Structure formats: C-alpha cells, structure tokens
Amino acid sequence: MLERMRERWTKASGPLVRSMGDLDPNVLTWASLGFALAAFYLLAGAGLDSRGAMAIIGGVVLGMVAGVLDALDGALARHQGVDGSYGDFLDHTIDRVVDVGLLVALGMNAAFVDEFSSGLLAGLLTLFGSYMGTQAQSVGLDRIYGGFSRTDRGVLTMVGLLAAAWQAQVGSTGIEISEVHEQAHWLLLGNGYLNGMTFALAISAWGGIYTFVVRFIKTRNGLIN
C-alpha cells in the first residue's frame, strides 16, 4: 500500500541527505525520539476546547517532524556508507518505543478516551505485528513487511488526530457507540465514543492482529516450502 511511496521519498530526500555532510545518523534517530516524546505530551493532555485543538495540531506537527527524521537517518547512513547493525538496531528499537508510546499517550487522554487500557492493548497488539516481521529474519528469512504497515498506521492515525482536533475545537467527544449498536463498543476496545483518538487506537489494534496473522502465514510458508 503506502509503502510504495518509499522509492519516491528516497529520490526526493536525496539533496537534503547530501547537504548533511558528516552528521552522525544516530543524532537524527535520537532527535526523532525527542520530538515524538514532546508530541506524546501534547496529545495526552489535550482537552475539548480550542487549546486542546491546538495541542493536537502541535502533536501532529511534532510527530511528522519525528517521522521525517526517522526516515532520514537510514538514508544518511547509506549515503555515508556507515549503515550497520547498531544503526539498524537503534532505529528499530526507537521505532517500537514511538509506536507504543503514541498509543499509550492517546489512551491517557481522558477527554477523548474513557478506557485507559485501550491504549495499552493497542500498543501490545501493534508490537505483535512488528515482532513477527523481525522474527522471520531471526530464523533465516528476509525481514517481512506484509500486512498493515507502519506507514499505513501512521497516515490513518494522523487523519484520526486531525479529526480529533476538529472535535476538540467544537467540544465534541464523538459519536456514542451505543446509538449505533449496543455491542459495538468492543470494536473500539471498550471505549464508548467514536472519535479521532479512539479510531486511531482501534485501527492500530485490529491492524496489529491482521499484521501478525499475515506475517505468521508468510513466515510459515517460507520455512516449510
């Protein structure tokens, strides 16, 4: 899906990468974590008012900066010819911290999310999908990227957060799920309202399950065929 945009990004980022000279790529990796943590702080505390809307927008912007830095570190390392095991390890470790941290931060937002554990559950299920991709590599296969990719999740989460910013501006917690179907709340991981944040949590959780299954099947087929 959206992973196909990687080649276009590589070509577009070339001049910027070359302009960085001898900058240590790991600096970009750690900087991406710093911007992500600042985004988490804003998103976790955003309320249902105009200040909350601005906090969410700020979180989205900081998250996008973190994403750009995360995409540039590997490109810079390859350009310098210093890409290696440690850089790959550090990049993927921080990716997992950011993936889970974002979902936990959304779960902590009491204005939009009424079930804190939904953030923890979404983070756990997202990790399942990521784990299966690297586990394939540990048993001798290539790293598997099938299923609901990190890029897919990131774009849909951003869409959800922009919707949440609008809802914060107008003071709306979203659509009450019981009005749609009294059992539908389980789709939102126990939350009672459908809004931008609960959407992001649900899509990450169910996408994590889907990714786990897809990558498990691909790994199994690769090992027994």
C-alpha positions, 0 to 999 in steps of 0.5 A: 500500500503506502509503502510504495511511496518509499522509492519516491521519498528516497529520490526526493530526500536525496539533496537534503541527505547530501547537504548533511555532510558528516552528521552522525545518523544516530543524532537524527534517530535520537532527535526523532525520539525527542520530538515524538516524546514532546508530541506524546505530551501534547496529545495526552493532555489535550482537552475539548476546547480550542487549546486542546485543538491546538495541542493536537495540531502541535502533536501532529506537527511534532510527530511528522517532524519525528517521522521525517527524521526517522526516515532520514537517518537510514538514508544518511547512513547509506549515503555515508556508507556507515549503515550497520547493525547498531544503526539498524538496531537503534532505529528499530528499537526507537521505532517500537518505543514511538509506536507504543508510546503514541498509543499509550499517550492517546489512551491517557487522554481522558477527554477523548478516551474513557478506557485507559487500557485501550491504549495499552492493548493497542500498543501490545497488539501493534508490537505483535505485528512488528515482532513477527516481521523481525522474527522471520529474519531471526530464523533465516528469512528476509525481514517481512513487511506484509500486512498493515504497515507502519506507514499505513498506521501512521497516515490513518492515525494522523487523519484520526488526530486531525479529526480529533482536533476538529472535535476538540475545537467544537467540544465534541467527544464523538459519536456514542457507540451505543446509538449505533449498536449496543455491542459495538463498543468492543470494536473500539476496545471498550471505549464508548465514543467514536472519535479521532483518538479512539479510531486511531487506537482501534485501527492500530489494534485490529491492524496489529492482529491482521499484521501478525496473522499475515506475517505468521502465514508468510513466515510459515510458508517460507520455512516449510516450502 
